[in-house]
């Protein structure tokens, strides 16, 4: 299908060629999320959260089922050694799956109380792990298992390099449902979205956060986010991907035919943008690459 850009400013046309097709790579899913690109094996791993399944896609083999059930895995990211970090709704945990298949729990509680249901995760170059913890995985809904809401708030956490207890990074009542999370190219800022806005925080030398403020407003049902190498924020919503300049200006929207829940760059030059659009995995090519991640 032809690519559609909405309210495109000149800055967006520097990032995306409008005269291209949005490619359909695979379909037949229920609601896909959490994409991450493996530079080692050149495939995209992603979650079909309403079907409790993990998939991978490669140009050579197409879409292949990896694991089902998978504890309703959601957001994922690779670490420099090839380990995969996974946010699991069923276990209320962030887990690490090593390249040899060994599984380790990274975070599952805060001050002795189980987490809600970790949703999305990012890794900083020092090895620390940042993740969001809304309570969707405890709803009576296909993305979770209905159970009591034990923690009483929805937070954002950090696990120190080498492991340790999860550290709460924000005020308990600041977020309604924190979701997507990603760093600026120099890791001096971290972006975290909520239901109606994107917030940005300064990252201190010790990994804690300061100076939280609204970066971009009006992102109804904002979900996954990624940053490109120029520092632009790409935020997924029900109508498409909102592309936002480092100063908070909206550059335009990459429209999608279905709700787009999350995105990830991949490919040999990190310029293929994969879009998890509900029942279908799609891609476009961008003129800008992903911001360098610790495992690039």
C-alpha atoms as an extended CHARMM CRD file, in Angstrom:
* protein
*
       296  EXT
         1         1  UNK       CA              0.0000000000        0.0000000000        0.0000000000  PROA      1               0.0000000000
         2         2  UNK       CA              1.1270000000        3.5790000000       -0.6660000000  PROA      2               0.0000000000
         3         3  UNK       CA              2.6770000000        5.4660000000        2.2060000000  PROA      3               0.0000000000
         4         4  UNK       CA              0.5500000000        8.3000000000        3.5970000000  PROA      4               0.0000000000
         5         5  UNK       CA              2.0070000000       11.2190000000        5.5300000000  PROA      5               0.0000000000
         6         6  UNK       CA             -0.3970000000       13.5010000000        7.4000000000  PROA      6               0.0000000000
         7         7  UNK       CA              0.3380000000       17.1780000000        8.1980000000  PROA      7               0.0000000000
         8         8  UNK       CA              3.8920000000       16.6020000000        6.9830000000  PROA      8               0.0000000000
         9         9  UNK       CA              6.2910000000       19.4630000000        7.6860000000  PROA      9               0.0000000000
        10        10  UNK       CA              9.5410000000       19.8440000000        5.6850000000  PROA      10              0.0000000000
        11        11  UNK       CA             11.4060000000       18.2030000000        8.5480000000  PROA      11              0.0000000000
        12        12  UNK       CA              9.4590000000       14.9690000000        8.1030000000  PROA      12              0.0000000000
        13        13  UNK       CA             10.2540000000       14.8290000000        4.3830000000  PROA      13              0.0000000000
        14        14  UNK       CA             13.9370000000       14.9040000000        5.3250000000  PROA      14              0.0000000000
        15        15  UNK       CA             13.3520000000       11.7010000000        7.3100000000  PROA      15              0.0000000000
        16        16  UNK       CA             10.9380000000        9.7500000000        5.0980000000  PROA      16              0.0000000000
        17        17  UNK       CA             10.5760000000        9.4520000000        1.3370000000  PROA      17              0.0000000000
        18        18  UNK       CA              6.8320000000        9.8770000000        0.7240000000  PROA      18              0.0000000000
        19        19  UNK       CA              7.0400000000        8.1180000000       -2.6490000000  PROA      19              0.0000000000
        20        20  UNK       CA              7.3350000000        4.5890000000       -1.3230000000  PROA      20              0.0000000000
        21        21  UNK       CA              5.1610000000        1.6640000000       -0.3950000000  PROA      21              0.0000000000
        22        22  UNK       CA              4.4240000000        0.5760000000        3.1510000000  PROA      22              0.0000000000
        23        23  UNK       CA              5.3170000000       -3.0950000000        2.8430000000  PROA      23              0.0000000000
        24        24  UNK       CA              3.2510000000       -5.8790000000        4.3810000000  PROA      24              0.0000000000
        25        25  UNK       CA              5.6310000000       -8.4950000000        5.8050000000  PROA      25              0.0000000000
        26        26  UNK       CA              3.3030000000      -10.8700000000        7.6610000000  PROA      26              0.0000000000
        27        27  UNK       CA             -0.3260000000      -10.9480000000        8.7970000000  PROA      27              0.0000000000
        28        28  UNK       CA             -2.8860000000      -13.0090000000       10.6710000000  PROA      28              0.0000000000
        29        29  UNK       CA             -1.9110000000      -11.9120000000       14.1750000000  PROA      29              0.0000000000
        30        30  UNK       CA             -4.1940000000      -10.6690000000       16.9430000000  PROA      30              0.0000000000
        31        31  UNK       CA             -2.3360000000       -7.6530000000       18.3960000000  PROA      31              0.0000000000
        32        32  UNK       CA              1.4370000000       -7.4200000000       17.9550000000  PROA      32              0.0000000000
        33        33  UNK       CA              3.8480000000       -5.4680000000       20.1130000000  PROA      33              0.0000000000
        34        34  UNK       CA              7.3910000000       -5.2020000000       21.4640000000  PROA      34              0.0000000000
        35        35  UNK       CA              9.6040000000       -5.4870000000       18.3380000000  PROA      35              0.0000000000
        36        36  UNK       CA             13.4020000000       -5.7800000000       18.6200000000  PROA      36              0.0000000000
        37        37  UNK       CA             15.9760000000       -6.3960000000       15.8870000000  PROA      37              0.0000000000
        38        38  UNK       CA             18.7100000000       -9.0190000000       16.2680000000  PROA      38              0.0000000000
        39        39  UNK       CA             21.8460000000       -7.7600000000       14.5610000000  PROA      39              0.0000000000
        40        40  UNK       CA             23.4710000000      -11.1720000000       15.0420000000  PROA      40              0.0000000000
        41        41  UNK       CA             20.9030000000      -13.2670000000       13.1870000000  PROA      41              0.0000000000
        42        42  UNK       CA             19.1780000000      -10.5030000000       11.2120000000  PROA      42              0.0000000000
        43        43  UNK       CA             15.6330000000      -11.1060000000       12.3620000000  PROA      43              0.0000000000
        44        44  UNK       CA             12.9280000000       -9.1450000000       14.1410000000  PROA      44              0.0000000000
        45        45  UNK       CA             11.4010000000      -10.6380000000       17.2660000000  PROA      45              0.0000000000
        46        46  UNK       CA              7.9420000000       -9.4350000000       18.3390000000  PROA      46              0.0000000000
        47        47  UNK       CA              5.0450000000      -10.3700000000       20.6270000000  PROA      47              0.0000000000
        48        48  UNK       CA              1.4560000000      -11.2050000000       19.7320000000  PROA      48              0.0000000000
        49        49  UNK       CA              0.2300000000      -10.3040000000       23.1880000000  PROA      49              0.0000000000
        50        50  UNK       CA             -3.4430000000      -11.2280000000       22.7870000000  PROA      50              0.0000000000
        51        51  UNK       CA             -2.4540000000      -14.6510000000       21.4320000000  PROA      51              0.0000000000
        52        52  UNK       CA              0.2700000000      -15.1650000000       24.0840000000  PROA      52              0.0000000000
        53        53  UNK       CA              2.8710000000      -15.9020000000       21.4060000000  PROA      53              0.0000000000
        54        54  UNK       CA              6.3800000000      -14.7870000000       20.4230000000  PROA      54              0.0000000000
        55        55  UNK       CA              7.3180000000      -14.5580000000       16.7640000000  PROA      55              0.0000000000
        56        56  UNK       CA             10.2980000000      -13.6650000000       14.6540000000  PROA      56              0.0000000000
        57        57  UNK       CA             10.4950000000      -12.4180000000       11.0810000000  PROA      57              0.0000000000
        58        58  UNK       CA             13.4140000000      -12.4880000000        8.6610000000  PROA      58              0.0000000000
        59        59  UNK       CA             13.6870000000      -11.6580000000        4.9830000000  PROA      59              0.0000000000
        60        60  UNK       CA             14.9020000000      -15.1820000000        4.3110000000  PROA      60              0.0000000000
        61        61  UNK       CA             12.2700000000      -17.1580000000        6.2290000000  PROA      61              0.0000000000
        62        62  UNK       CA              9.3160000000      -14.8440000000        6.8040000000  PROA      62              0.0000000000
        63        63  UNK       CA              7.3530000000      -15.1010000000       10.0590000000  PROA      63              0.0000000000
        64        64  UNK       CA              8.0460000000      -18.0470000000       12.3770000000  PROA      64              0.0000000000
        65        65  UNK       CA              6.4600000000      -18.9200000000       15.7200000000  PROA      65              0.0000000000
        66        66  UNK       CA              9.1100000000      -18.9660000000       18.4570000000  PROA      66              0.0000000000
        67        67  UNK       CA              7.1780000000      -19.6850000000       21.6470000000  PROA      67              0.0000000000
        68        68  UNK       CA              3.5740000000      -20.2060000000       22.7400000000  PROA      68              0.0000000000
        69        69  UNK       CA              2.5230000000      -19.6560000000       25.4430000000  PROA      69              0.0000000000
        70        70  UNK       CA              5.0960000000      -17.0590000000       26.4500000000  PROA      70              0.0000000000
        71        71  UNK       CA              3.7050000000      -15.5810000000       29.7040000000  PROA      71              0.0000000000
        72        72  UNK       CA              2.1030000000      -12.8220000000       27.5810000000  PROA      72              0.0000000000
        73        73  UNK       CA              5.4050000000      -11.1930000000       26.7440000000  PROA      73              0.0000000000
        74        74  UNK       CA              5.2380000000       -7.5690000000       25.6310000000  PROA      74              0.0000000000
        75        75  UNK       CA              8.1490000000       -5.1310000000       25.2360000000  PROA      75              0.0000000000
        76        76  UNK       CA             11.5840000000       -6.5370000000       24.3920000000  PROA      76              0.0000000000
        77        77  UNK       CA             15.1280000000       -5.3290000000       23.7950000000  PROA      77              0.0000000000
        78        78  UNK       CA             18.4610000000       -7.0200000000       23.2060000000  PROA      78              0.0000000000
        79        79  UNK       CA             21.5390000000       -6.5560000000       25.3730000000  PROA      79              0.0000000000
        80        80  UNK       CA             25.1260000000       -6.3320000000       24.0230000000  PROA      80              0.0000000000
        81        81  UNK       CA             25.8020000000      -10.0450000000       24.6520000000  PROA      81              0.0000000000
        82        82  UNK       CA             22.7410000000      -11.1040000000       22.6540000000  PROA      82              0.0000000000
        83        83  UNK       CA             20.5110000000      -11.7150000000       25.6630000000  PROA      83              0.0000000000
        84        84  UNK       CA             16.8670000000      -10.7480000000       25.1980000000  PROA      84              0.0000000000
        85        85  UNK       CA             15.0470000000       -8.7790000000       27.8950000000  PROA      85              0.0000000000
        86        86  UNK       CA             11.3040000000       -9.4220000000       27.9560000000  PROA      86              0.0000000000
        87        87  UNK       CA              8.4820000000       -7.7370000000       29.8760000000  PROA      87              0.0000000000
        88        88  UNK       CA              6.0030000000      -10.4240000000       30.9430000000  PROA      88              0.0000000000
        89        89  UNK       CA              2.4250000000       -9.6810000000       31.9540000000  PROA      89              0.0000000000
        90        90  UNK       CA              1.6250000000      -13.0790000000       33.4650000000  PROA      90              0.0000000000
        91        91  UNK       CA              4.6530000000      -13.2250000000       35.7810000000  PROA      91              0.0000000000
        92        92  UNK       CA              4.7450000000       -9.4640000000       36.5070000000  PROA      92              0.0000000000
        93        93  UNK       CA              8.4490000000       -9.6420000000       35.6990000000  PROA      93              0.0000000000
        94        94  UNK       CA             11.2530000000       -8.4670000000       33.4730000000  PROA      94              0.0000000000
        95        95  UNK       CA             13.2240000000      -11.5550000000       32.4580000000  PROA      95              0.0000000000
        96        96  UNK       CA             16.4570000000      -12.1830000000       30.5920000000  PROA      96              0.0000000000
        97        97  UNK       CA             16.7900000000      -15.0360000000       28.1060000000  PROA      97              0.0000000000
        98        98  UNK       CA             20.4440000000      -15.7340000000       27.3510000000  PROA      98              0.0000000000
        99        99  UNK       CA             21.6030000000      -16.7690000000       23.8660000000  PROA      99              0.0000000000
       100       100  UNK       CA             21.8650000000      -20.3750000000       25.1320000000  PROA      100             0.0000000000
       101       101  UNK       CA             18.2370000000      -20.2680000000       26.3100000000  PROA      101             0.0000000000
       102       102  UNK       CA             18.8760000000      -19.8690000000       30.0450000000  PROA      102             0.0000000000
       103       103  UNK       CA             16.1970000000      -17.7220000000       31.6790000000  PROA      103             0.0000000000
       104       104  UNK       CA             16.8080000000      -15.3440000000       34.5960000000  PROA      104             0.0000000000
       105       105  UNK       CA             14.4580000000      -12.9930000000       36.4540000000  PROA      105             0.0000000000
       106       106  UNK       CA             15.7440000000       -9.3920000000       36.3600000000  PROA      106             0.0000000000
       107       107  UNK       CA             12.9320000000       -7.6700000000       38.3040000000  PROA      107             0.0000000000
       108       108  UNK       CA              9.6460000000       -8.8630000000       39.8160000000  PROA      108             0.0000000000
       109       109  UNK       CA              8.9410000000       -6.7600000000       42.9250000000  PROA      109             0.0000000000
       110       110  UNK       CA              9.3290000000       -3.3520000000       44.5340000000  PROA      110             0.0000000000
       111       111  UNK       CA              9.8880000000       -3.1910000000       48.2990000000  PROA      111             0.0000000000
       112       112  UNK       CA              8.5230000000       -6.6930000000       48.7210000000  PROA      112             0.0000000000
       113       113  UNK       CA              5.3710000000       -6.2700000000       46.6090000000  PROA      113             0.0000000000
       114       114  UNK       CA              4.9660000000       -7.7920000000       43.1670000000  PROA      114             0.0000000000
       115       115  UNK       CA              5.1600000000       -5.4210000000       40.2110000000  PROA      115             0.0000000000
       116       116  UNK       CA              1.9980000000       -4.7590000000       38.1930000000  PROA      116             0.0000000000
       117       117  UNK       CA              2.8870000000       -5.9670000000       34.6860000000  PROA      117             0.0000000000
       118       118  UNK       CA              6.0840000000       -4.5710000000       33.1010000000  PROA      118             0.0000000000
       119       119  UNK       CA              5.2920000000       -3.2260000000       29.6510000000  PROA      119             0.0000000000
       120       120  UNK       CA              8.3060000000       -1.7490000000       27.8430000000  PROA      120             0.0000000000
       121       121  UNK       CA             12.0450000000       -1.7490000000       28.4690000000  PROA      121             0.0000000000
       122       122  UNK       CA             15.2110000000        0.0960000000       27.4170000000  PROA      122             0.0000000000
       123       123  UNK       CA             18.8840000000       -0.5570000000       28.1170000000  PROA      123             0.0000000000
       124       124  UNK       CA             21.4250000000        2.1930000000       28.8060000000  PROA      124             0.0000000000
       125       125  UNK       CA             25.0210000000        1.8540000000       27.6340000000  PROA      125             0.0000000000
       126       126  UNK       CA             26.2440000000        1.3060000000       31.2150000000  PROA      126             0.0000000000
       127       127  UNK       CA             24.1230000000       -1.8600000000       31.3940000000  PROA      127             0.0000000000
       128       128  UNK       CA             21.3210000000       -0.4540000000       33.5430000000  PROA      128             0.0000000000
       129       129  UNK       CA             17.7760000000       -1.4540000000       32.6240000000  PROA      129             0.0000000000
       130       130  UNK       CA             14.8220000000        0.9580000000       32.6230000000  PROA      130             0.0000000000
       131       131  UNK       CA             11.2300000000       -0.2600000000       32.3800000000  PROA      131             0.0000000000
       132       132  UNK       CA              7.6420000000        0.9030000000       32.7440000000  PROA      132             0.0000000000
       133       133  UNK       CA              5.0410000000       -0.8580000000       34.8910000000  PROA      133             0.0000000000
       134       134  UNK       CA              1.3790000000       -0.1100000000       34.0900000000  PROA      134             0.0000000000
       135       135  UNK       CA             -1.2810000000       -2.5100000000       35.3250000000  PROA      135             0.0000000000
       136       136  UNK       CA             -2.7780000000       -3.7080000000       32.0100000000  PROA      136             0.0000000000
       137       137  UNK       CA             -1.5460000000       -7.2580000000       32.6250000000  PROA      137             0.0000000000
       138       138  UNK       CA             -3.7950000000       -7.5460000000       35.7000000000  PROA      138             0.0000000000
       139       139  UNK       CA             -6.9840000000       -6.6090000000       33.8460000000  PROA      139             0.0000000000
       140       140  UNK       CA             -9.6850000000       -9.0930000000       32.8920000000  PROA      140             0.0000000000
       141       141  UNK       CA             -8.5840000000       -8.8250000000       29.2750000000  PROA      141             0.0000000000
       142       142  UNK       CA             -6.6900000000      -10.9550000000       26.7180000000  PROA      142             0.0000000000
       143       143  UNK       CA             -3.4450000000       -9.0470000000       27.4050000000  PROA      143             0.0000000000
       144       144  UNK       CA             -3.2850000000      -10.2770000000       30.9900000000  PROA      144             0.0000000000
       145       145  UNK       CA             -4.5650000000      -12.4620000000       33.7800000000  PROA      145             0.0000000000
       146       146  UNK       CA             -7.1700000000      -10.9160000000       36.0820000000  PROA      146             0.0000000000
       147       147  UNK       CA             -5.7590000000      -10.6480000000       39.5940000000  PROA      147             0.0000000000
       148       148  UNK       CA             -5.6190000000       -8.1200000000       42.4560000000  PROA      148             0.0000000000
       149       149  UNK       CA             -3.8610000000       -4.7790000000       42.0000000000  PROA      149             0.0000000000
       150       150  UNK       CA             -1.2810000000       -5.1390000000       44.7600000000  PROA      150             0.0000000000
       151       151  UNK       CA              1.1770000000       -2.2830000000       44.2810000000  PROA      151             0.0000000000
       152       152  UNK       CA             -1.2880000000        0.5910000000       44.2120000000  PROA      152             0.0000000000
       153       153  UNK       CA              0.5030000000        2.7810000000       41.6450000000  PROA      153             0.0000000000
       154       154  UNK       CA              2.0330000000        2.5620000000       38.1780000000  PROA      154             0.0000000000
       155       155  UNK       CA              5.7410000000        3.3960000000       38.1930000000  PROA      155             0.0000000000
       156       156  UNK       CA              8.9460000000        3.5500000000       36.1890000000  PROA      156             0.0000000000
       157       157  UNK       CA             12.0000000000        1.6450000000       37.4240000000  PROA      157             0.0000000000
       158       158  UNK       CA             15.6980000000        1.1180000000       36.9770000000  PROA      158             0.0000000000
       159       159  UNK       CA             17.7640000000       -2.0060000000       37.6260000000  PROA      159             0.0000000000
       160       160  UNK       CA             21.4410000000       -1.0900000000       38.2250000000  PROA      160             0.0000000000
       161       161  UNK       CA             24.2560000000       -2.4620000000       36.0680000000  PROA      161             0.0000000000
       162       162  UNK       CA             24.9780000000       -6.0210000000       37.1420000000  PROA      162             0.0000000000
       163       163  UNK       CA             21.5370000000       -6.4400000000       38.7270000000  PROA      163             0.0000000000
       164       164  UNK       CA             19.9130000000       -5.5780000000       42.0420000000  PROA      164             0.0000000000
       165       165  UNK       CA             16.5960000000       -4.3680000000       43.3760000000  PROA      165             0.0000000000
       166       166  UNK       CA             14.3560000000       -2.2800000000       41.1280000000  PROA      166             0.0000000000
       167       167  UNK       CA             14.6340000000        1.4470000000       41.9520000000  PROA      167             0.0000000000
       168       168  UNK       CA             11.5330000000        3.6270000000       41.5880000000  PROA      168             0.0000000000
       169       169  UNK       CA             12.5050000000        6.6340000000       39.4280000000  PROA      169             0.0000000000
       170       170  UNK       CA              9.3900000000        8.8260000000       39.4930000000  PROA      170             0.0000000000
       171       171  UNK       CA              6.7760000000        9.9760000000       41.9720000000  PROA      171             0.0000000000
       172       172  UNK       CA              4.2140000000        7.2730000000       42.6320000000  PROA      172             0.0000000000
       173       173  UNK       CA              1.2270000000        9.2330000000       41.3660000000  PROA      173             0.0000000000
       174       174  UNK       CA              2.8930000000       10.9530000000       38.3870000000  PROA      174             0.0000000000
       175       175  UNK       CA              1.8020000000        8.4880000000       35.7020000000  PROA      175             0.0000000000
       176       176  UNK       CA             -1.5930000000        7.0260000000       34.9660000000  PROA      176             0.0000000000
       177       177  UNK       CA             -0.2990000000        4.1740000000       32.7680000000  PROA      177             0.0000000000
       178       178  UNK       CA              3.4000000000        4.6140000000       31.8190000000  PROA      178             0.0000000000
       179       179  UNK       CA              4.1160000000        2.7710000000       28.6030000000  PROA      179             0.0000000000
       180       180  UNK       CA              6.8300000000        3.4370000000       25.9960000000  PROA      180             0.0000000000
       181       181  UNK       CA             10.3540000000        4.3600000000       27.0890000000  PROA      181             0.0000000000
       182       182  UNK       CA             13.5030000000        5.3380000000       25.1720000000  PROA      182             0.0000000000
       183       183  UNK       CA             16.6750000000        7.4360000000       25.4800000000  PROA      183             0.0000000000
       184       184  UNK       CA             17.9420000000       10.4130000000       23.5110000000  PROA      184             0.0000000000
       185       185  UNK       CA             21.0450000000        9.6790000000       21.3800000000  PROA      185             0.0000000000
       186       186  UNK       CA             23.4500000000       10.8910000000       24.0990000000  PROA      186             0.0000000000
       187       187  UNK       CA             21.3860000000        9.2580000000       26.8840000000  PROA      187             0.0000000000
       188       188  UNK       CA             21.0630000000       12.5660000000       28.7170000000  PROA      188             0.0000000000
       189       189  UNK       CA             17.2650000000       12.3890000000       28.3780000000  PROA      189             0.0000000000
       190       190  UNK       CA             14.6960000000        9.6470000000       28.7110000000  PROA      190             0.0000000000
       191       191  UNK       CA             11.2300000000        9.8520000000       27.1620000000  PROA      191             0.0000000000
       192       192  UNK       CA              8.2610000000        8.0940000000       28.7590000000  PROA      192             0.0000000000
       193       193  UNK       CA              4.7150000000        8.2960000000       27.4700000000  PROA      193             0.0000000000
       194       194  UNK       CA              1.3840000000        8.0730000000       29.2400000000  PROA      194             0.0000000000
       195       195  UNK       CA             -2.1640000000        7.9040000000       27.9190000000  PROA      195             0.0000000000
       196       196  UNK       CA             -2.3160000000       11.5410000000       26.7550000000  PROA      196             0.0000000000
       197       197  UNK       CA              1.2280000000       12.9010000000       26.6700000000  PROA      197             0.0000000000
       198       198  UNK       CA              4.9460000000       12.2260000000       26.4550000000  PROA      198             0.0000000000
       199       199  UNK       CA              7.1440000000       13.2880000000       29.3670000000  PROA      199             0.0000000000
       200       200  UNK       CA             10.8960000000       13.8400000000       29.2630000000  PROA      200             0.0000000000
       201       201  UNK       CA             13.3640000000       13.5770000000       32.1470000000  PROA      201             0.0000000000
       202       202  UNK       CA             17.0120000000       14.4680000000       32.6210000000  PROA      202             0.0000000000
       203       203  UNK       CA             19.1680000000       11.4330000000       33.3730000000  PROA      203             0.0000000000
       204       204  UNK       CA             21.5930000000       12.1020000000       36.2330000000  PROA      204             0.0000000000
       205       205  UNK       CA             25.0830000000       10.5920000000       36.4050000000  PROA      205             0.0000000000
       206       206  UNK       CA             23.8670000000        8.0280000000       38.9450000000  PROA      206             0.0000000000
       207       207  UNK       CA             21.0470000000        6.9100000000       36.6340000000  PROA      207             0.0000000000
       208       208  UNK       CA             18.2360000000        8.6060000000       38.5420000000  PROA      208             0.0000000000
       209       209  UNK       CA             15.8270000000       11.0120000000       36.8360000000  PROA      209             0.0000000000
       210       210  UNK       CA             15.2040000000       14.7100000000       37.3920000000  PROA      210             0.0000000000
       211       211  UNK       CA             13.3030000000       17.6380000000       35.9090000000  PROA      211             0.0000000000
       212       212  UNK       CA             10.2990000000       15.7200000000       34.6180000000  PROA      212             0.0000000000
       213       213  UNK       CA              8.1790000000       17.7890000000       32.2520000000  PROA      213             0.0000000000
       214       214  UNK       CA              5.6270000000       17.3800000000       29.4720000000  PROA      214             0.0000000000
       215       215  UNK       CA              7.4900000000       17.1070000000       26.1660000000  PROA      215             0.0000000000
       216       216  UNK       CA              4.5510000000       16.6160000000       23.8050000000  PROA      216             0.0000000000
       217       217  UNK       CA              0.8300000000       16.7720000000       24.5230000000  PROA      217             0.0000000000
       218       218  UNK       CA             -2.1860000000       15.3220000000       22.7670000000  PROA      218             0.0000000000
       219       219  UNK       CA             -0.8230000000       11.8640000000       21.9330000000  PROA      219             0.0000000000
       220       220  UNK       CA             -4.0750000000        9.9770000000       22.5480000000  PROA      220             0.0000000000
       221       221  UNK       CA             -3.3190000000        6.3940000000       23.5960000000  PROA      221             0.0000000000
       222       222  UNK       CA              0.4140000000        6.8120000000       23.0620000000  PROA      222             0.0000000000
       223       223  UNK       CA              2.1920000000        3.4620000000       23.1420000000  PROA      223             0.0000000000
       224       224  UNK       CA              5.6700000000        2.4260000000       21.9810000000  PROA      224             0.0000000000
       225       225  UNK       CA              8.3980000000        4.9310000000       21.1250000000  PROA      225             0.0000000000
       226       226  UNK       CA             11.8410000000        5.0280000000       19.5280000000  PROA      226             0.0000000000
       227       227  UNK       CA             14.3790000000        7.8010000000       18.8250000000  PROA      227             0.0000000000
       228       228  UNK       CA             16.3150000000        8.2620000000       15.5920000000  PROA      228             0.0000000000
       229       229  UNK       CA             19.9720000000        9.2770000000       15.2580000000  PROA      229             0.0000000000
       230       230  UNK       CA             19.0170000000       12.9640000000       14.9320000000  PROA      230             0.0000000000
       231       231  UNK       CA             17.0970000000       12.9160000000       18.1980000000  PROA      231             0.0000000000
       232       232  UNK       CA             13.5810000000       12.8920000000       16.7360000000  PROA      232             0.0000000000
       233       233  UNK       CA             11.0100000000       10.9330000000       18.7260000000  PROA      233             0.0000000000
       234       234  UNK       CA              8.7520000000        8.4790000000       16.8690000000  PROA      234             0.0000000000
       235       235  UNK       CA              5.6600000000        7.7530000000       18.9910000000  PROA      235             0.0000000000
       236       236  UNK       CA              2.9740000000        5.2150000000       18.1050000000  PROA      236             0.0000000000
       237       237  UNK       CA             -0.7400000000        5.9530000000       18.4500000000  PROA      237             0.0000000000
       238       238  UNK       CA             -4.0580000000        4.6020000000       17.1840000000  PROA      238             0.0000000000
       239       239  UNK       CA             -3.8430000000        6.6440000000       13.9580000000  PROA      239             0.0000000000
       240       240  UNK       CA             -0.1550000000        6.2550000000       13.1170000000  PROA      240             0.0000000000
       241       241  UNK       CA              3.3550000000        7.2010000000       14.1450000000  PROA      241             0.0000000000
       242       242  UNK       CA              3.7680000000       10.7830000000       15.3580000000  PROA      242             0.0000000000
       243       243  UNK       CA              7.2270000000       12.1130000000       14.5220000000  PROA      243             0.0000000000
       244       244  UNK       CA              8.3180000000       14.7860000000       16.9870000000  PROA      244             0.0000000000
       245       245  UNK       CA             11.4080000000       16.9970000000       16.7340000000  PROA      245             0.0000000000
       246       246  UNK       CA             13.8010000000       17.3610000000       19.6970000000  PROA      246             0.0000000000
       247       247  UNK       CA             12.1540000000       20.6950000000       20.5550000000  PROA      247             0.0000000000
       248       248  UNK       CA              8.7220000000       19.0460000000       20.8210000000  PROA      248             0.0000000000
       249       249  UNK       CA              7.3900000000       20.2680000000       17.4610000000  PROA      249             0.0000000000
       250       250  UNK       CA              5.1900000000       17.7850000000       15.6000000000  PROA      250             0.0000000000
       251       251  UNK       CA              6.7670000000       17.1000000000       12.1980000000  PROA      251             0.0000000000
       252       252  UNK       CA              3.8450000000       15.0120000000       10.9920000000  PROA      252             0.0000000000
       253       253  UNK       CA              2.2750000000       11.5780000000       11.1720000000  PROA      253             0.0000000000
       254       254  UNK       CA              3.0860000000        8.3880000000        9.3120000000  PROA      254             0.0000000000
       255       255  UNK       CA             -0.4650000000        7.0680000000        8.8930000000  PROA      255             0.0000000000
       256       256  UNK       CA             -1.1990000000        3.3730000000        9.4100000000  PROA      256             0.0000000000
       257       257  UNK       CA             -4.2850000000        1.3610000000        8.4160000000  PROA      257             0.0000000000
       258       258  UNK       CA             -4.5100000000       -0.1970000000       11.8870000000  PROA      258             0.0000000000
       259       259  UNK       CA             -3.4930000000        0.8750000000       15.3750000000  PROA      259             0.0000000000
       260       260  UNK       CA              0.2950000000        0.8300000000       15.5590000000  PROA      260             0.0000000000
       261       261  UNK       CA              1.3970000000       -0.3270000000       18.9970000000  PROA      261             0.0000000000
       262       262  UNK       CA              5.1770000000       -0.2450000000       18.6720000000  PROA      262             0.0000000000
       263       263  UNK       CA              8.0630000000        0.1730000000       16.2420000000  PROA      263             0.0000000000
       264       264  UNK       CA             11.7260000000       -0.7310000000       15.8920000000  PROA      264             0.0000000000
       265       265  UNK       CA             14.4730000000       -0.0270000000       13.4200000000  PROA      265             0.0000000000
       266       266  UNK       CA             16.5270000000       -2.8360000000       11.9210000000  PROA      266             0.0000000000
       267       267  UNK       CA             18.1230000000       -4.0250000000        8.7280000000  PROA      267             0.0000000000
       268       268  UNK       CA             21.7930000000       -3.7950000000        7.7290000000  PROA      268             0.0000000000
       269       269  UNK       CA             21.9480000000        0.0070000000        8.1070000000  PROA      269             0.0000000000
       270       270  UNK       CA             19.2420000000        0.3650000000       10.7830000000  PROA      270             0.0000000000
       271       271  UNK       CA             17.0490000000        2.3060000000        8.3490000000  PROA      271             0.0000000000
       272       272  UNK       CA             14.1830000000       -0.1830000000        7.9980000000  PROA      272             0.0000000000
       273       273  UNK       CA             11.4010000000        0.8320000000       10.3610000000  PROA      273             0.0000000000
       274       274  UNK       CA              9.2380000000       -2.1210000000       11.3940000000  PROA      274             0.0000000000
       275       275  UNK       CA              5.6780000000       -1.2910000000       12.4550000000  PROA      275             0.0000000000
       276       276  UNK       CA              3.5270000000       -3.5440000000       14.6420000000  PROA      276             0.0000000000
       277       277  UNK       CA              0.1050000000       -2.6050000000       13.2760000000  PROA      277             0.0000000000
       278       278  UNK       CA             -2.2870000000       -4.8110000000       15.2590000000  PROA      278             0.0000000000
       279       279  UNK       CA             -2.8350000000       -7.8420000000       12.9890000000  PROA      279             0.0000000000
       280       280  UNK       CA             -0.0560000000       -7.1110000000       10.4970000000  PROA      280             0.0000000000
       281       281  UNK       CA              3.7030000000       -6.5610000000       10.5380000000  PROA      281             0.0000000000
       282       282  UNK       CA              4.7130000000       -3.8190000000        8.1030000000  PROA      282             0.0000000000
       283       283  UNK       CA              7.8190000000       -1.7910000000        7.2430000000  PROA      283             0.0000000000
       284       284  UNK       CA              8.9890000000        1.4010000000        5.5850000000  PROA      284             0.0000000000
       285       285  UNK       CA             12.4430000000        2.7190000000        4.7370000000  PROA      285             0.0000000000
       286       286  UNK       CA             13.6560000000        5.9150000000        6.4170000000  PROA      286             0.0000000000
       287       287  UNK       CA             16.3290000000        8.4000000000        5.4320000000  PROA      287             0.0000000000
       288       288  UNK       CA             17.5570000000        8.4220000000        9.0110000000  PROA      288             0.0000000000
       289       289  UNK       CA             18.8460000000        5.5180000000       11.0840000000  PROA      289             0.0000000000
       290       290  UNK       CA             17.9630000000        4.4340000000       14.5880000000  PROA      290             0.0000000000
       291       291  UNK       CA             19.7940000000        6.1180000000       17.4070000000  PROA      291             0.0000000000
       292       292  UNK       CA             22.7180000000        3.8310000000       18.3030000000  PROA      292             0.0000000000
       293       293  UNK       CA             21.6700000000        1.2650000000       20.9130000000  PROA      293             0.0000000000
       294       294  UNK       CA             24.0930000000       -0.4060000000       23.3160000000  PROA      294             0.0000000000
       295       295  UNK       CA             24.0520000000       -3.6050000000       21.2570000000  PROA      295             0.0000000000
       296       296  UNK       CA             24.6010000000       -2.0110000000       17.8380000000  PROA      296             0.0000000000
